[in-house]
Amino acid sequence: MWFWLGAILVIVATFILPAFYIVPQWEKVAVIRFGQIEKIVGTGLHLRIPLIDSLMRVDIRTQTIDLMGQQAITKDNISAVIDAVVFMQIEDPEKLILNIQDYRTSVNKYAQTAIRNIIGTYDLDVLLENREEVAIKLKEEIDLLVKNWGIDITRAGLQDISLPPDMKRAFAVQAEAERESRAIQIKANAELEASHKLKEAALNMSDPNAMQLRVLSTLNDISKDQSNTIIMALPLETLRAAGISGIAAMSSIQSKEYPKQVE
């Protein structure tokens, strides 16, 4: 009896329990029977033929390929160090298993080649201004190859573009010169505009009424400070316009020269 019980347990442990397997939500499993992919199964509990069927699991989550410190030469022969990143996702596990052995290494190597080729088609100034365009081209270039492997490149991006120290100093000098040039232009434009305004003001001041208003406005401004005594010479026309006729008359009398009387 114990013999048969032990035999049953061995059969259960060898054939029945291994026949069940669970596939998590983030994986696809290829069932391989006699060296051929029989089917691709998804999430859930599944059965297989023990000792005949083998399983190959494929992670379908987004994966990251880091391209750090990639040396490249631009179209204008300037050396640059590029840091980039590529995001990919497995679309067809069957193609991946049949067409490529080590897909992560293959994608990494091809991405390095692609980014050097793309950087070589841009001048440095254009490269710095169009980083997003370069990233899109990198994605499209890698995508053309890996589509046959069942892989989809979801996104690519340039993280950093490093330049040699002498080029950084040259860019700093150029940026400083450009800022100084813009400052001189802004100052010159301001002086030109101010000259036009002064010309308009001079034309307006030729009107006596405008001059009187300006004088009164100046008096109002300087009279706010009570600590100083201000003596200001005013023309007779201004005094008359302000209604101070007595002071204007006295000033007029004192300014006249009377003939001397002959005794």
MOFENBEL-V872288 format. One record per residue. N is the residue number from 0. SS is DSSP state (H for helix, E for strand, L for the rest). Layout:
N/SS  N/SS
//
This chain:
0/L  1/H  2/H  3/H  4/H  5/H  6/H  7/H  8/H  9/H  10/H  11/H  12/H  13/H  14/H  15/H  16/H  17/H  18/H  19/E  20/E  21/E  22/E  23/L  24/L  25/L  26/E  27/E  28/E  29/E  30/E  31/E  32/E  33/L  34/L  35/E  36/E  37/E  38/E  39/E  40/E  41/L  42/L  43/E  44/E  45/E  46/E  47/L  48/L  49/L  50/L  51/L  52/E  53/E  54/E  55/E  56/E  57/E  58/E  59/L  60/L  61/L  62/E  63/E  64/E  65/E  66/E  67/E  68/E  69/E  70/E  71/E  72/E  73/L  74/L  75/L  76/L  77/L  78/E  79/E  80/E  81/E  82/E  83/E  84/E  85/E  86/E  87/E  88/E  89/E  90/L  91/L  92/H  93/H  94/H  95/H  96/H  97/H  98/H  99/L  100/L  101/L  102/H  103/H  104/H  105/H  106/H  107/H  108/H  109/H  110/H  111/H  112/H  113/H  114/H  115/H  116/H  117/H  118/H  119/L  120/L  121/L  122/L  123/H  124/H  125/H  126/H  127/H  128/H  129/L  130/H  131/H  132/H  133/H  134/H  135/H  136/H  137/H  138/H  139/H  140/H  141/H  142/H  143/H  144/H  145/H  146/H  147/H  148/H  149/L  150/E  151/E  152/E  153/E  154/E  155/E  156/E  157/E  158/E  159/E  160/E  161/E  162/E  163/L  164/H  165/H  166/H  167/H  168/H  169/H  170/H  171/H  172/H  173/H  174/H  175/H  176/H  177/H  178/H  179/H  180/H  181/H  182/H  183/H  184/H  185/H  186/H  187/H  188/H  189/H  190/H  191/H  192/H  193/H  194/H  195/H  196/H  197/H  198/H  199/H  200/H  201/H  202/H  203/H  204/H  205/L  206/L  207/H  208/H  209/H  210/H  211/H  212/H  213/H  214/H  215/H  216/H  217/H  218/H  219/H  220/H  221/H  222/L  223/L  224/L  225/L  226/L  227/L  228/L  229/L  230/L  231/L  232/L  233/L  234/L  235/H  236/H  237/H  238/H  239/H  240/H  241/H  242/L  243/L  244/H  245/H  246/H  247/H  248/H  249/H  250/H  251/H  252/H  253/H  254/H  255/L  256/L  257/L  258/L  259/L  260/L  261/L  262/L
//
